[in-house]
Amino acid sequence: MNVLTRSVLNVARSFIGNSTEVNKFHVAGHYGNTGIQVFTGGLVNNMRASLGNMLQAFEQIRWKCSLQQLHKRGLKDKKVKKSKNPLSGKPFAKGVILRTVIKKPKKPNSANRKCVVVKLSTGKEMTAYVPGIGHNLQEHNVVLCRVGRLQDTPGVKIKCIRGKYDLPHVKKN
């Protein structure tokens, strides 16, 4: 085990040792009621210092650089990825059909896709795919939509759910 790994383990052990219930009662016994607040503040500061040391050590292991190089470069923040969910982060949305359309897929595929233009409860107007064979949807029907894009049809990012509201299940032959 190298020196860096040992130092990380020592920091973790000292943090766990400092945060036990025995230490809390010990400090409270010596300092009275204010001791818990002092201990808690000390614990938070100790935790910040320990986590900072651990992050620095892990960065050093990851990038294989010296402390001086790490200090120059600084710690990098992770970028938060923006959600591509067309329903504003919700799994489902209710929608009213404005019109039914037939979309043509991209180059190698040729079967026409049965779609509907839907006014969603979120306020957006989107094109939704109707899966399965046959449907009886008309203007003003209500459907439940979920996220799921159609890869070969541009602009279709949601699908209708069969068996909810005005869209019945697929009929068996």
Contacts in CASP RR format, 6 or more apart in sequence:
PFRMAT RR
TARGET T0000
AUTHOR 0000-0000-0000
METHOD contacts of the structure
MODEL  1
MNVLTRSVLNVARSFIGNSTEVNKFHVAGHYGNTGIQVFTGGLVNNMRAS
LGNMLQAFEQIRWKCSLQQLHKRGLKDKKVKKSKNPLSGKPFAKGVILRT
VIKKPKKPNSANRKCVVVKLSTGKEMTAYVPGIGHNLQEHNVVLCRVGRL
QDTPGVKIKCIRGKYDLPHVKKN
4 57 0 8 1.000
4 60 0 8 1.000
4 61 0 8 1.000
5 57 0 8 1.000
5 61 0 8 1.000
7 53 0 8 1.000
7 57 0 8 1.000
8 53 0 8 1.000
8 54 0 8 1.000
8 57 0 8 1.000
8 58 0 8 1.000
11 50 0 8 1.000
11 53 0 8 1.000
11 54 0 8 1.000
11 57 0 8 1.000
12 50 0 8 1.000
12 54 0 8 1.000
14 50 0 8 1.000
15 46 0 8 1.000
15 47 0 8 1.000
15 50 0 8 1.000
17 23 0 8 1.000
18 43 0 8 1.000
18 46 0 8 1.000
19 43 0 8 1.000
19 47 0 8 1.000
23 39 0 8 1.000
24 36 0 8 1.000
24 39 0 8 1.000
27 35 0 8 1.000
27 36 0 8 1.000
27 38 0 8 1.000
27 39 0 8 1.000
28 35 0 8 1.000
28 36 0 8 1.000
28 39 0 8 1.000
29 35 0 8 1.000
31 38 0 8 1.000
31 39 0 8 1.000
55 75 0 8 1.000
56 67 0 8 1.000
56 70 0 8 1.000
56 75 0 8 1.000
59 70 0 8 1.000
59 75 0 8 1.000
60 66 0 8 1.000
60 67 0 8 1.000
60 70 0 8 1.000
63 69 0 8 1.000
63 70 0 8 1.000
65 73 0 8 1.000
83 89 0 8 1.000
85 147 0 8 1.000
86 124 0 8 1.000
86 126 0 8 1.000
86 147 0 8 1.000
86 157 0 8 1.000
86 158 0 8 1.000
87 93 0 8 1.000
87 120 0 8 1.000
87 122 0 8 1.000
87 145 0 8 1.000
87 146 0 8 1.000
87 147 0 8 1.000
87 158 0 8 1.000
88 122 0 8 1.000
90 122 0 8 1.000
91 146 0 8 1.000
91 147 0 8 1.000
92 144 0 8 1.000
92 145 0 8 1.000
92 146 0 8 1.000
92 161 0 8 1.000
93 120 0 8 1.000
93 121 0 8 1.000
93 122 0 8 1.000
93 144 0 8 1.000
93 145 0 8 1.000
93 158 0 8 1.000
94 120 0 8 1.000
94 121 0 8 1.000
94 142 0 8 1.000
94 143 0 8 1.000
94 144 0 8 1.000
94 145 0 8 1.000
94 165 0 8 1.000
95 118 0 8 1.000
95 119 0 8 1.000
95 120 0 8 1.000
95 121 0 8 1.000
95 142 0 8 1.000
95 143 0 8 1.000
95 144 0 8 1.000
95 145 0 8 1.000
96 118 0 8 1.000
96 119 0 8 1.000
96 140 0 8 1.000
96 141 0 8 1.000
96 142 0 8 1.000
97 116 0 8 1.000
97 117 0 8 1.000
97 118 0 8 1.000
97 137 0 8 1.000
97 138 0 8 1.000
97 139 0 8 1.000
97 140 0 8 1.000
97 141 0 8 1.000
97 142 0 8 1.000
97 143 0 8 1.000
98 116 0 8 1.000
98 117 0 8 1.000
98 118 0 8 1.000
98 119 0 8 1.000
98 125 0 8 1.000
98 139 0 8 1.000
99 116 0 8 1.000
99 117 0 8 1.000
99 139 0 8 1.000
100 114 0 8 1.000
100 115 0 8 1.000
100 116 0 8 1.000
100 117 0 8 1.000
100 137 0 8 1.000
100 138 0 8 1.000
100 139 0 8 1.000
101 115 0 8 1.000
101 116 0 8 1.000
101 117 0 8 1.000
101 127 0 8 1.000
102 112 0 8 1.000
102 113 0 8 1.000
102 114 0 8 1.000
102 115 0 8 1.000
103 112 0 8 1.000
103 113 0 8 1.000
103 115 0 8 1.000
103 127 0 8 1.000
103 153 0 8 1.000
103 156 0 8 1.000
104 110 0 8 1.000
104 112 0 8 1.000
104 113 0 8 1.000
104 153 0 8 1.000
105 111 0 8 1.000
105 112 0 8 1.000
105 113 0 8 1.000
105 150 0 8 1.000
105 152 0 8 1.000
105 153 0 8 1.000
106 152 0 8 1.000
106 153 0 8 1.000
106 154 0 8 1.000
108 152 0 8 1.000
109 152 0 8 1.000
113 129 0 8 1.000
113 150 0 8 1.000
113 153 0 8 1.000
113 156 0 8 1.000
114 129 0 8 1.000
114 130 0 8 1.000
114 134 0 8 1.000
114 135 0 8 1.000
115 127 0 8 1.000
115 128 0 8 1.000
115 129 0 8 1.000
115 130 0 8 1.000
115 153 0 8 1.000
115 156 0 8 1.000
116 127 0 8 1.000
116 128 0 8 1.000
116 130 0 8 1.000
116 137 0 8 1.000
116 143 0 8 1.000
116 160 0 8 1.000
117 125 0 8 1.000
117 126 0 8 1.000
117 127 0 8 1.000
117 128 0 8 1.000
118 125 0 8 1.000
118 126 0 8 1.000
118 127 0 8 1.000
118 128 0 8 1.000
118 143 0 8 1.000
118 145 0 8 1.000
118 158 0 8 1.000
118 160 0 8 1.000
119 125 0 8 1.000
120 126 0 8 1.000
120 145 0 8 1.000
126 145 0 8 1.000
126 157 0 8 1.000
126 158 0 8 1.000
127 155 0 8 1.000
127 156 0 8 1.000
127 157 0 8 1.000
127 158 0 8 1.000
128 143 0 8 1.000
128 145 0 8 1.000
128 156 0 8 1.000
128 158 0 8 1.000
128 159 0 8 1.000
128 160 0 8 1.000
129 150 0 8 1.000
129 153 0 8 1.000
129 156 0 8 1.000
129 158 0 8 1.000
129 159 0 8 1.000
129 160 0 8 1.000
130 137 0 8 1.000
130 159 0 8 1.000
130 160 0 8 1.000
130 167 0 8 1.000
131 159 0 8 1.000
131 160 0 8 1.000
131 162 0 8 1.000
132 162 0 8 1.000
132 170 0 8 1.000
133 170 0 8 1.000
134 170 0 8 1.000
135 167 0 8 1.000
136 168 0 8 1.000
137 143 0 8 1.000
137 166 0 8 1.000
137 167 0 8 1.000
141 165 0 8 1.000
141 166 0 8 1.000
141 167 0 8 1.000
142 165 0 8 1.000
142 166 0 8 1.000
143 160 0 8 1.000
143 161 0 8 1.000
143 164 0 8 1.000
143 165 0 8 1.000
143 166 0 8 1.000
143 167 0 8 1.000
144 160 0 8 1.000
144 161 0 8 1.000
144 164 0 8 1.000
144 165 0 8 1.000
144 167 0 8 1.000
145 158 0 8 1.000
145 159 0 8 1.000
145 160 0 8 1.000
145 161 0 8 1.000
146 158 0 8 1.000
146 159 0 8 1.000
146 161 0 8 1.000
147 157 0 8 1.000
147 158 0 8 1.000
147 159 0 8 1.000
148 157 0 8 1.000
148 158 0 8 1.000
148 159 0 8 1.000
149 155 0 8 1.000
149 156 0 8 1.000
149 157 0 8 1.000
149 158 0 8 1.000
150 156 0 8 1.000
150 157 0 8 1.000
150 159 0 8 1.000
160 167 0 8 1.000
161 167 0 8 1.000
162 168 0 8 1.000
162 169 0 8 1.000
162 170 0 8 1.000
163 169 0 8 1.000
END
